[in-house]
């Protein structure tokens, strides 16, 4: 109906290429246009100005001989002021862009090791964008953005990389665990040393208190009971404590069997030994 009335409609974000007797004549903007076909004017085709995306998967090899699949995403669009170039100069835009992406990636990735490919993927994307911009601008296309969206090594290589990473993490964990155990042992040893030191101080103070108490008892008893010597008082106190100890051992419900001398001579020997120890402790003060 439009051709019969010599009118054509061009949709939004689209331009139409007008020819006259088979020769380029003009670029029609969106809207309604008069097209007198009887004068040899016709629409050769339409060109979309919308942003388009092309995903390109390229297989190549890295410097350390690892095959990888690099997936590049190219966003491009035709320029309205160069619509005639975009329409007439290229027969298959997507194939042309794909060829340039293959060329740049296969020239860049083989210069890098596999780890560097992952680290420098943005640099690779910039190189691809620059080369595409130089090549496609002559054909009326603008390269808006180029991204390296995926890098896929061989499955065996990925498994090996994961195993290397896992081994490294296990090694770090083992070192941390050993360091923690070392710290625990050091702190335990320091605690035991401090405990033994404080226990030794307590025992020393206890013995000193016993010596001081016995000395005061002997002196008080000698003063209050004339004619007694310090040795007599000390022997009596030691014998009393000796029998008190035997009584406590016998009264304990779960005491073990203890064999000690119980004759008078044995008591004298015990008293002599304790007295000698107390005298030595007193003389060291």
C-alpha positions in Angstrom: 0.0 0.0 0.0 2.9 2.3 0.8 4.6 1.6 -2.5 1.4 2.2 -4.4 1.0 5.6 -2.8 4.7 6.4 -3.2 5.2 6.6 0.5 7.6 4.6 2.8 7.9 4.4 6.5 11.3 4.2 8.4 11.1 3.0 11.9 12.8 4.5 14.9 16.6 3.7 15.4 16.7 2.7 11.8 17.7 4.4 8.6 16.8 3.5 5.0 19.1 3.5 2.0 17.5 5.2 -1.0 18.6 4.5 -4.5 17.8 6.0 -7.9 18.1 3.7 -10.8 20.3 1.4 -8.7 22.7 4.1 -7.5 22.9 5.4 -4.0 20.9 8.6 -3.6 20.3 9.4 0.1 19.9 8.1 3.6 16.3 8.4 5.0 15.8 9.2 8.7 13.0 7.6 10.7 9.6 8.8 9.6 7.4 8.9 6.5 9.0 9.7 3.1 7.7 10.2 -0.4 9.2 7.6 -2.8 8.0 8.1 -6.4 9.0 4.7 -7.7 8.0 5.7 -11.2 11.0 8.1 -11.2 13.4 5.2 -10.5 13.6 5.8 -6.7 13.5 2.8 -4.4 14.6 1.5 -1.0 17.6 -0.6 -1.2 17.4 -1.7 2.4 17.3 -0.7 6.0 20.2 -0.4 8.5 19.7 -0.6 12.3 21.4 2.0 14.5 20.8 0.0 17.7 23.7 -1.3 19.8 24.5 -4.9 18.9 26.6 -7.5 20.7 28.7 -10.3 19.2 30.2 -13.0 21.4 33.3 -14.6 19.9 34.9 -17.8 21.2 38.5 -18.2 20.2 40.7 -21.2 20.9 44.4 -20.4 21.2 47.6 -21.5 23.1 49.5 -19.7 25.8 53.2 -19.2 26.1 53.5 -22.2 28.5 51.7 -24.5 26.0 48.2 -24.5 27.5 45.2 -24.5 25.2 42.5 -22.1 26.3 39.2 -20.8 25.0 38.9 -17.1 25.2 35.4 -15.6 25.0 35.3 -12.0 23.8 32.1 -9.9 23.8 32.1 -7.0 21.3 29.4 -4.3 21.4 29.1 -2.2 18.2 26.7 -0.1 16.2 26.4 1.6 12.8 27.0 5.4 12.6 24.2 7.4 11.1 26.5 9.8 9.3 28.3 6.8 7.7 25.3 4.7 7.0 26.1 4.3 3.3 29.6 2.9 4.1 28.1 0.5 6.6 25.5 -0.7 4.1 27.6 -1.0 1.0 31.1 -1.8 2.1 30.4 -4.8 4.3 28.4 -7.8 3.3 28.7 -9.6 6.6 29.6 -7.4 9.6 29.6 -10.1 12.2 32.0 -12.3 10.3 34.3 -9.4 9.7 34.4 -8.5 13.4 34.9 -12.1 14.4 37.9 -12.4 12.0 39.6 -9.3 13.6 39.0 -10.7 17.1 40.5 -14.0 16.2 43.6 -12.3 14.8 44.2 -10.0 17.8 43.6 -12.7 20.4 45.8 -15.3 18.7 48.5 -12.7 18.4 48.3 -11.5 22.1 47.6 -14.7 24.2 50.6 -16.8 22.9 52.9 -14.1 24.4 51.6 -14.7 27.9 51.7 -17.5 30.4 48.4 -18.9 31.6 48.4 -17.0 34.9 49.3 -13.8 33.1 46.3 -14.3 30.7 43.9 -14.2 33.7 45.7 -11.2 35.2 46.0 -9.2 32.0 42.6 -9.9 30.4 41.7 -6.2 30.5 44.8 -5.4 28.6 43.9 -8.0 26.0 40.4 -6.5 25.7 41.9 -3.0 25.2 44.1 -4.3 22.4 41.2 -6.0 20.7 39.1 -2.8 21.0 41.8 -0.6 19.5 42.3 -2.9 16.5 38.6 -3.2 15.9 38.1 0.5 16.1 40.8 1.2 13.5 39.4 -1.5 11.2 35.7 -1.0 11.5 35.6 2.9 11.5 36.5 2.7 7.8 33.3 0.7 7.3 31.0 3.1 9.2 30.8 1.1 12.5 31.7 2.2 16.0 33.1 -0.2 18.6 31.5 0.8 21.8 33.0 -1.8 24.2 35.1 -5.0 24.1 35.2 -7.4 27.0 37.0 -10.6 27.7 34.2 -12.3 29.6 35.7 -15.8 30.0 38.9 -17.7 29.9 38.5 -21.5 29.9 41.6 -23.7 30.1 41.5 -27.4 29.4 39.6 -29.4 32.0 42.8 -31.3 33.0 44.6 -28.0 33.4 41.9 -26.6 35.6 41.9 -29.7 37.8 45.7 -29.4 38.2 45.4 -25.7 39.1 42.8 -26.5 41.7 45.0 -29.2 43.2 48.0 -26.9 43.4 45.9 -24.3 45.1 44.5 -26.8 47.5 48.0 -28.1 48.3 49.2 -24.6 49.0 46.3 -23.8 51.3 46.8 -27.1 53.2 50.5 -26.2 53.6 49.6 -22.8 55.0 47.0 -24.4 57.3 49.6 -26.9 58.6 52.1 -24.1 59.3 49.5 -22.1 61.2 48.4 -25.2 63.2 52.0 -26.0 64.1 52.6 -22.4 65.1 49.5 -22.4 67.3 50.6 -25.7 69.0 54.0 -24.2 69.6 52.5 -21.2 71.3 50.2 -23.4 73.4 53.2 -25.5 74.5 55.3 -22.4 75.3 52.4 -20.9 77.4 51.9 -24.2 79.2 55.6 -24.4 80.0 55.6 -20.8 81.2 52.5 -21.5 83.3 54.1 -24.6 84.9 57.3 -22.8 85.6 55.4 -19.9 87.3 53.3 -22.5 89.2 56.4 -24.3 90.5 58.0 -21.0 91.4 55.0 -19.9 93.4 54.6 -23.3 95.0 58.3 -23.2 96.1 57.7 -19.8 97.6 54.7 -21.1 99.4 56.5 -24.1 100.8 59.5 -21.9 101.9 57.1 -19.6 103.7 55.3 -22.5 105.3 58.5 -24.0 106.6 59.6 -20.6 107.8 56.3 -20.1 109.6 56.6 -23.5 111.3 60.2 -22.7 112.4 59.1 -19.4 113.8 56.1 -21.0 115.6 58.2 -23.7 117.2 60.8 -21.2 118.3 58.2 -19.0 120.0 56.6 -22.0 121.7 59.9 -23.2 123.0 60.8 -19.8 124.3 57.4 -19.3 126.0 57.4 -22.7 127.6 61.0 -22.3 129.0 60.0 -19.0 130.5 56.8 -20.2 132.1 58.2 -23.6 133.4 61.5 -23.0 135.2 64.2 -25.7 135.0 63.3 -26.9 131.5 65.6 -26.6 128.6 64.8 -25.8 125.1 65.7 -29.4 124.1 63.1 -30.8 126.5 60.4 -28.6 125.2 61.2 -29.3 121.6 61.2 -33.0 122.2 57.8 -32.9 123.8 56.3 -30.8 121.0 57.8 -33.1 118.3 56.4 -36.2 120.1 53.0 -34.6 120.4 53.0 -33.8 116.7 54.2 -37.3 116.0 51.2 -38.9 117.8 48.8 -36.4 116.2 50.0 -37.4 112.8 49.5 -41.1 113.5 46.0 -40.3 114.8 45.1 -38.4 111.6 46.4 -41.2 109.4 44.3 -43.8 111.3 41.2 -41.6 111.2 41.3 -41.1 107.4 38.7 -43.3 105.7 40.7 -44.0 102.5 44.3 -43.8 103.8 47.0 -46.0 102.5 49.1 -48.3 104.7 52.0 -46.4 106.1 54.8 -48.1 108.0 56.6 -45.9 110.5 58.7 -46.6 113.6 56.6 -46.6 116.8 59.1 -47.5 119.6 60.5 -44.9 122.0 63.9 -45.1 120.4 62.4 -44.5 117.0 60.6 -41.4 118.4 63.9 -40.1 119.7 65.5 -40.7 116.3 62.6 -38.8 114.6 62.9 -36.0 117.1 66.6 -35.8 116.6 66.3 -35.6 112.8 63.5 -32.9 113.0 65.5 -30.9 115.6 68.6 -31.0 113.4 66.7 -29.8 110.4 65.1 -26.9 112.4 68.4 -25.9 113.8 69.9 -25.8 110.3 67.0 -23.7 109.0 67.4 -21.3 111.9 71.2 -21.0 111.4 70.7 -20.1 107.7 68.4 -17.2 108.4 
